[in-house]
Amino acid sequence: MDAEDSPWGDVPSTASPSTNDPGSLDPAPKASQPSPLTSTSSPRSPAGKGPRTPRRVGAQATRLEAIDDSLGPLGPLGDNVSSQPEPDQPPKPPLKEQLLPAQHARQAPSTPSSSMNKSMLDSVDLGDDASVSSRTRYPGPGQQSPGAIDGPRRQTQPSVSIEQAARPTFDITVGDPHKVGDLTSSHIVYQVRTKTSSKAYKQSEFTVSRRYRDFLWLYTSLHNNNPGVVVPPPPEKQAVGRFDSNFVESRRAALERMLNKTAAHPILQHDGDLKIFLESDAFNVDVKHREHREPGLGENKGMFSSIGFGSGGGGKFIEHDDWFQDRRVYLDALENQLKALLKAIDTVVQQRKALAEAAGDLSASLHALSTVELSVSLSTPLEGLSDLQLRVRELYERQAQQDVLTLGITVDEYIRLIGSIKQAFAQRQKSFHSWHSAEAELAKRRATQEKTLRSGKTQQDRLNQLQADVGDGERKCHQARLLFEDMGRLMRSELERFEREKVEDFKSGVETFLEGAIEAQKELIELWETFLMQLDADEDGEPFFKPPAISAAPAKPKERRDHGSSEESTQEAAATVTAEQEE
């Protein structure tokens, strides 16, 4: 076997072909005459040949040919078996499983004198096998390939990100609305039940009582504490009909959605005012104590008030960012479209309610008609139709309420969210004015400092004070600029979040709206089909509306008496006619 055919490519280039060819090709024709044991031992005992020891790789190549050749341990299998290896196809790299028979064959030395050389060669083989395995990276007999272990791990992806898994979860329900107070101070109180995994709360489950103005306080506090964040707003106030059952239910659902969205927000869920609202049993007392500790609770705090953020901005604001300008135009158009959609939904709801009232009036008229009708076969179906119209009225009323709670509440919520986004835009506008006001103040202080330095008659204390004023102005200008830039980045992420949630909420609301409409129509069709089957059974002679058994029993004797009296009257009339003819 040539050096180019070696799978390792590490055969010494100085090897003479004349010394290698006889050792590898001559034993092939000689192996056909002696016994199989002699033929297998001659090429597999390199320990007896001292000069061939340095070319261990050549001996391995010869052994690999013997595995694929007919001169294996079992000898030739037939006369037609070719003893020459195929020169075109190089031998495959050996695996550890394939080298096991060769290693066992080397463990049976022919002579005791060659045991030491054989052990040395075995040590060389182990090193060669290790190097081959390190290059080819084949698994061992009792081992598993690394790819089989690492493959499923690489394919397995976590269902949620690490940030979402570490984020606390909230499950908030607003229920049990009930009216409290006297005639002048009556209001609705809601039970707010919270289940959370956050460690910031004392317990994992707790319940508090809140009224509508407490939700307004929470919205105002969150909005002032987090400029640039789109805070989910509560439903609007309503002076007329605020104790109506349908209105109370729609407000309860809106307040529940507001709290769940606020608690799911990655920034708002860590606000301290939210913790007070959800957990405090003495809510009014805690709010008063908080206002005493922080007098500017209803205003902007911290850095914002220090740089004049709470003061109203001066001058007209011109938006220089095209992205925010496009969003302003988009939000204005979206708000107009949502308001038109909400108006259309209100019209549909009013029509459903009017249709329910009409069905109730029809039911009352049919009932009145069935009471004055003498025929039982007609009055009973009329009474059944009257009951059917009552059920139709209930269905229309329920469907009108479902339209409000599914699609109407979603549209109304996003109209209010757009208002909250506009307030965030107004806060960004104020931060812009604060930035430019700080720049103007800084320019004024620098001009004063330069004027003082040019005069040259000012004391050093005055110069130090002007230098400190300039430094303070630079700090405020830098903070105002950073605030404006950070608020812009925050509002970009908030608007992207708004778009994602809008698609999900409207998709869910429309699906629920359509499912409710389909179920209502199915129920209505079932009502009319059942009533029609009743009428068909009546026409077939088996009336579904059977008259009472008490009124039907005395009908037969009456008919008999009526029939007998009619016969007697007929006989009397015939006798009278006969008497007149005789006269």
ZAMARGU-4260 file (C-alpha; in steps of 0.2 Angstrom, whole numbers, plus 5000, padded with zeros to 4 digits):
<rodrens>
0) 5000/5000/5000 | 5007/5017/4995 | 5009/5032/5006 | 4996/5042/4997 | 4983/5028/5001
5) 4986/5030/5020 | 4971/5038/5028 | 4982/5048/5040 | 4994/5055/5028 | 5008/5053/5040
10) 5019/5040/5032 | 5037/5045/5031 | 5041/5051/5013 | 5059/5043/5014 | 5052/5025/5015
15) 5058/5015/5000 | 5044/5006/4990 | 5055/4991/4987 | 5055/4987/5005 | 5037/4990/5008
20) 5030/4981/4993 | 5036/4964/4997 | 5030/4965/5015 | 5013/4969/5010 | 5010/4960/4993
25) 5021/4944/4994 | 5011/4936/5008 | 4996/4935/4998 | 5000/4921/4986 | 5009/4912/4999
30) 4994/4912/5010 | 4984/4900/4999 | 4995/4885/5002 | 4998/4884/5021 | 4984/4883/5034
35) 4973/4898/5039 | 4982/4900/5055 | 4999/4902/5047 | 4992/4914/5034 | 4984/4925/5047
40) 4999/4925/5059 | 5012/4930/5045 | 5005/4948/5042 | 4999/4951/5060 | 5015/4948/5069
45) 5026/4963/5066 | 5034/4960/5083 | 5046/4947/5075 | 5052/4958/5062 | 5063/4971/5070
50) 5068/4982/5055 | 5049/4986/5052 | 5046/4993/5069 | 5049/5011/5065 | 5036/5010/5051
55) 5021/5006/5063 | 5009/5016/5052 | 5013/5005/5037 | 5010/4990/5047 | 4993/4997/5052
60) 4989/5000/5033 | 4993/4982/5030 | 4982/4976/5043 | 4968/4986/5037 | 4970/4978/5020
65) 4969/4961/5028 | 4952/4965/5036 | 4944/4969/5019 | 4954/4955/5010 | 4951/4937/5009
70) 4966/4933/5021 | 4956/4937/5036 | 4956/4926/5052 | 4944/4914/5044 | 4955/4912/5028
75) 4949/4912/5010 | 4930/4910/5008 | 4931/4903/4990 | 4942/4901/4975 | 4934/4915/4965
80) 4938/4928/4979 | 4951/4940/4974 | 4966/4942/4985 | 4971/4959/4978 | 4964/4975/4986
85) 4956/4988/4975 | 4969/5001/4972 | 4956/5015/4967 | 4947/5015/4984 | 4958/5020/4999
90) 4954/5010/5016 | 4942/5019/5028 | 4948/5026/5044 | 4947/5013/5058 | 4935/5015/5072
95) 4938/5009/5089 | 4926/4995/5087 | 4935/4989/5071 | 4952/4989/5080 | 4946/4978/5094
100) 4949/4961/5085 | 4967/4967/5080 | 4971/4972/5098 | 4965/4955/5104 | 4975/4946/5090
105) 4990/4956/5096 | 4987/4950/5114 | 4992/4932/5109 | 5010/4932/5106 | 5018/4918/5096
110) 5035/4917/5106 | 5039/4923/5123 | 5054/4933/5116 | 5043/4945/5107 | 5032/4949/5122
115) 5042/4964/5127 | 5042/4971/5109 | 5023/4968/5107 | 5019/4977/5123 | 5029/4992/5117
120) 5020/4991/5100 | 5004/4990/5109 | 5008/5006/5119 | 5012/5014/5102 | 4995/5008/5095
125) 4986/5016/5110 | 4994/5032/5107 | 4990/5031/5088 | 4972/5026/5092 | 4971/5041/5104
130) 4978/5053/5091 | 4966/5046/5078 | 4951/5047/5089 | 4956/5065/5094 | 4956/5069/5076
135) 4941/5060/5070 | 4931/5061/5086 | 4923/5045/5085 | 4913/5038/5101 | 4919/5024/5110
140) 4911/5007/5112 | 4901/5012/5128 | 4900/5030/5125 | 4888/5042/5117 | 4892/5055/5104
145) 4892/5073/5111 | 4880/5078/5097 | 4867/5066/5104 | 4868/5074/5120 | 4870/5092/5115
150) 4857/5091/5101 | 4841/5091/5110 | 4848/5104/5122 | 4851/5116/5108 | 4834/5113/5100
155) 4825/5116/5116 | 4820/5134/5118 | 4812/5142/5133 | 4794/5146/5132 | 4797/5163/5139
160) 4812/5174/5141 | 4822/5176/5157 | 4816/5193/5160 | 4798/5188/5158 | 4801/5173/5170
165) 4808/5184/5183 | 4795/5197/5182 | 4781/5196/5195 | 4764/5191/5190 | 4748/5199/5195
170) 4730/5192/5194 | 4718/5206/5199 | 4699/5205/5199 | 4687/5219/5203 | 4670/5213/5209
175) 4655/5213/5221 | 4650/5231/5217 | 4637/5237/5230 | 4630/5254/5235 | 4634/5262/5251
180) 4630/5279/5260 | 4615/5289/5262 | 4605/5299/5249 | 4618/5313/5248 | 4634/5303/5249
185) 4629/5287/5241 | 4643/5279/5230 | 4648/5262/5223 | 4661/5252/5232 | 4671/5238/5223
190) 4681/5223/5231 | 4698/5222/5223 | 4706/5205/5225 | 4724/5203/5220 | 4735/5187/5218
195) 4753/5190/5215 | 4770/5182/5215 | 4779/5198/5219 | 4790/5198/5235 | 4787/5217/5238
200) 4770/5213/5245 | 4766/5206/5262 | 4755/5192/5256 | 4752/5183/5240 | 4733/5185/5241
205) 4724/5200/5248 | 4707/5210/5246 | 4703/5228/5249 | 4688/5240/5246 | 4690/5254/5234
210) 4678/5267/5226 | 4679/5276/5210 | 4689/5291/5216 | 4702/5280/5222 | 4705/5273/5205
215) 4706/5292/5199 | 4720/5295/5212 | 4730/5280/5206 | 4730/5286/5188 | 4735/5303/5192
220) 4749/5297/5204 | 4756/5285/5191 | 4755/5298/5177 | 4765/5311/5187 | 4777/5299/5194
225) 4782/5291/5177 | 4783/5305/5163 | 4782/5298/5146 | 4774/5281/5151 | 4757/5278/5144
230) 4746/5274/5160 | 4730/5264/5157 | 4716/5277/5162 | 4700/5273/5171 | 4683/5275/5164
235) 4676/5292/5163 | 4664/5299/5176 | 4645/5299/5173 | 4633/5309/5184 | 4617/5302/5177
240) 4613/5284/5178 | 4628/5280/5188 | 4618/5267/5199 | 4611/5258/5184 | 4615/5239/5184
245) 4622/5239/5166 | 4633/5255/5169 | 4640/5248/5185 | 4644/5231/5176 | 4653/5240/5162
250) 4662/5251/5174 | 4668/5237/5184 | 4675/5228/5169 | 4684/5243/5163 | 4692/5246/5181
255) 4697/5228/5181 | 4706/5229/5164 | 4714/5245/5170 | 4722/5237/5185 | 4728/5222/5176
260) 4736/5232/5162 | 4744/5243/5175 | 4751/5228/5185 | 4757/5220/5169 | 4767/5235/5164
265) 4786/5233/5167 | 4788/5250/5174 | 4771/5254/5183 | 4771/5237/5192 | 4785/5243/5203
270) 4778/5260/5208 | 4775/5263/5226 | 4757/5271/5224 | 4751/5255/5215 | 4757/5245/5230
275) 4747/5257/5242 | 4732/5255/5231 | 4732/5236/5230 | 4737/5232/5248 | 4733/5246/5260
280) 4719/5243/5272 | 4719/5261/5278 | 4720/5269/5261 | 4714/5286/5265 | 4726/5287/5280
285) 4741/5281/5270 | 4738/5294/5256 | 4737/5308/5269 | 4753/5303/5277 | 4761/5301/5260
290) 4756/5319/5255 | 4763/5325/5272 | 4779/5317/5269 | 4780/5322/5250 | 4771/5339/5248
295) 4772/5338/5229 | 4763/5322/5228 | 4751/5328/5215 | 4765/5336/5205 | 4780/5330/5196
300) 4794/5325/5208 | 4813/5323/5209 | 4823/5329/5194 | 4808/5335/5184 | 4804/5348/5198
305) 4822/5353/5200 | 4824/5358/5182 | 4808/5367/5181 | 4798/5352/5173 | 4783/5355/5183
310) 4781/5373/5177 | 4771/5376/5161 | 4781/5377/5145 | 4782/5394/5136 | 4780/5397/5117
315) 4774/5386/5103 | 4781/5369/5101 | 4787/5364/5084 | 4790/5345/5082 | 4807/5342/5074
320) 4806/5323/5074 | 4797/5316/5059 | 4793/5300/5068 | 4784/5308/5082 | 4775/5320/5070
325) 4768/5305/5060 | 4763/5297/5076 | 4753/5312/5081 | 4744/5313/5064 | 4741/5294/5066
330) 4734/5295/5083 | 4722/5309/5079 | 4715/5299/5064 | 4714/5284/5075 | 4705/5293/5088
335) 4692/5300/5076 | 4689/5283/5068 | 4687/5275/5085 | 4675/5288/5091 | 4664/5285/5075
340) 4665/5266/5079 | 4660/5269/5097 | 4645/5279/5091 | 4640/5266/5079 | 4641/5253/5092
345) 4630/5263/5104 | 4617/5265/5090 | 4617/5246/5088 | 4615/5244/5106 | 4601/5256/5107
350) 4592/5247/5092 | 4594/5231/5101 | 4586/5238/5117 | 4572/5246/5107 | 4569/5229/5098
355) 4569/5221/5115 | 4555/5233/5121 | 4545/5230/5105 | 4546/5211/5108 | 4540/5214/5126
360) 4525/5225/5119 | 4521/5211/5107 | 4521/5198/5120 | 4509/5208/5131 | 4497/5211/5116
365) 4497/5192/5112 | 4494/5188/5130 | 4479/5200/5131 | 4472/5192/5115 | 4474/5174/5121
370) 4464/5178/5137 | 4449/5185/5127 | 4449/5171/5114 | 4436/5158/5116 | 4443/5145/5105
375) 4456/5134/5115 | 4465/5129/5099 | 4469/5147/5095 | 4471/5154/5112 | 4484/5141/5117
380) 4496/5145/5102 | 4494/5163/5105 | 4499/5161/5123 | 4514/5151/5118 | 4519/5164/5105
385) 4518/5177/5119 | 4530/5167/5130 | 4542/5166/5115 | 4542/5184/5113 | 4547/5186/5131
390) 4562/5175/5128 | 4566/5185/5112 | 4566/5201/5123 | 4578/5193/5135 | 4589/5187/5122
395) 4590/5205/5114 | 4594/5213/5130 | 4608/5201/5134 | 4615/5203/5117 | 4615/5222/5119
400) 4624/5220/5135 | 4637/5208/5128 | 4640/5221/5114 | 4645/5234/5126 | 4656/5222/5137
405) 4665/5214/5122 | 4668/5227/5108 | 4661/5243/5115 | 4672/5242/5131 | 4688/5239/5120
410) 4684/5254/5109 | 4681/5265/5124 | 4697/5260/5132 | 4708/5264/5117 | 4700/5281/5115
415) 4705/5284/5133 | 4722/5277/5130 | 4725/5289/5116 | 4721/5303/5128 | 4734/5296/5140
420) 4746/5296/5125 | 4743/5314/5121 | 4746/5318/5139 | 4763/5309/5137 | 4766/5320/5122
425) 4762/5335/5132 | 4775/5330/5145 | 4788/5328/5132 | 4783/5345/5126 | 4786/5352/5143
430) 4803/5344/5144 | 4808/5352/5128 | 4803/5369/5134 | 4812/5366/5151 | 4828/5361/5141
435) 4827/5377/5130 | 4824/5387/5146 | 4839/5380/5154 | 4849/5384/5139 | 4843/5402/5139
440) 4847/5404/5157 | 4864/5396/5155 | 4868/5408/5140 | 4862/5423/5151 | 4874/5418/5165
445) 4888/5415/5154 | 4885/5433/5147 | 4885/5440/5164 | 4901/5431/5168 | 4910/5437/5153
450) 4904/5455/5156 | 4910/5454/5173 | 4927/5447/5168 | 4929/5461/5155 | 4926/5475/5168
455) 4941/5469/5178 | 4935/5478/5194 | 4925/5463/5202 | 4931/5454/5218 | 4936/5436/5218
460) 4921/5431/5228 | 4909/5438/5215 | 4919/5429/5201 | 4918/5413/5211 | 4899/5415/5213
465) 4897/5418/5194 | 4907/5403/5190 | 4896/5392/5202 | 4881/5399/5194 | 4887/5394/5177
470) 4891/5377/5183 | 4874/5375/5190 | 4866/5381/5174 | 4877/5368/5164 | 4871/5354/5175
475) 4853/5359/5173 | 4854/5361/5155 | 4863/5344/5153 | 4849/5335/5164 | 4835/5343/5154
480) 4843/5337/5138 | 4845/5320/5145 | 4827/5320/5151 | 4821/5325/5134 | 4831/5312/5125
485) 4826/5298/5138 | 4808/5303/5137 | 4809/5301/5118 | 4816/5284/5118 | 4804/5279/5132
490) 4789/5285/5122 | 4795/5276/5106 | 4795/5259/5116 | 4778/5264/5124 | 4770/5267/5107
495) 4777/5251/5100 | 4769/5242/5115 | 4753/5251/5112 | 4752/5245/5094 | 4755/5227/5099
500) 4742/5227/5113 | 4730/5236/5102 | 4731/5222/5089 | 4729/5208/5102 | 4714/5217/5111
505) 4704/5221/5096 | 4707/5204/5089 | 4701/5196/5105 | 4686/5208/5106 | 4680/5206/5088
510) 4681/5187/5090 | 4671/5187/5106 | 4659/5199/5098 | 4656/5187/5083 | 4655/5172/5094
515) 4642/5181/5105 | 4632/5186/5089 | 4632/5168/5082 | 4627/5160/5098 | 4612/5173/5100
520) 4607/5169/5082 | 4608/5151/5085 | 4597/5152/5101 | 4584/5163/5092 | 4583/5150/5077
525) 4581/5136/5090 | 4567/5146/5098 | 4557/5148/5082 | 4560/5131/5076 | 4553/5124/5092
530) 4538/5134/5091 | 4535/5129/5072 | 4537/5111/5077 | 4523/5114/5090 | 4512/5121/5077
535) 4515/5107/5064 | 4511/5094/5078 | 4494/5103/5081 | 4490/5102/5062 | 4493/5084/5061
540) 4479/5080/5074 | 4490/5078/5089 | 4490/5096/5097 | 4505/5100/5107 | 4494/5112/5117
545) 4482/5100/5124 | 4467/5107/5134 | 4465/5104/5152 | 4458/5087/5157 | 4445/5095/5168
550) 4437/5105/5155 | 4437/5091/5142 | 4428/5078/5153 | 4411/5086/5154 | 4411/5090/5136
555) 4404/5073/5130 | 4388/5073/5141 | 4385/5091/5135 | 4387/5086/5117 | 4375/5071/5120
560) 4362/5082/5128 | 4364/5095/5115 | 4362/5081/5102 | 4346/5073/5111 | 4338/5090/5112
565) 4341/5094/5094 | 4332/5077/5089 | 4318/5081/5101 | 4316/5099/5093 | 4316/5091/5076
570) 4303/5079/5080 | 4292/5092/5087 | 4294/5103/5072 | 4289/5088/5061 | 4274/5085/5071
575) 4269/5103/5070 | 4271/5103/5051 | 4260/5087/5050 | 4246/5095/5060 | 4246/5110/5050
580) 4244/5100/5034 | 4230/5090/5041 | 4220/5106/5046
</rodrens>
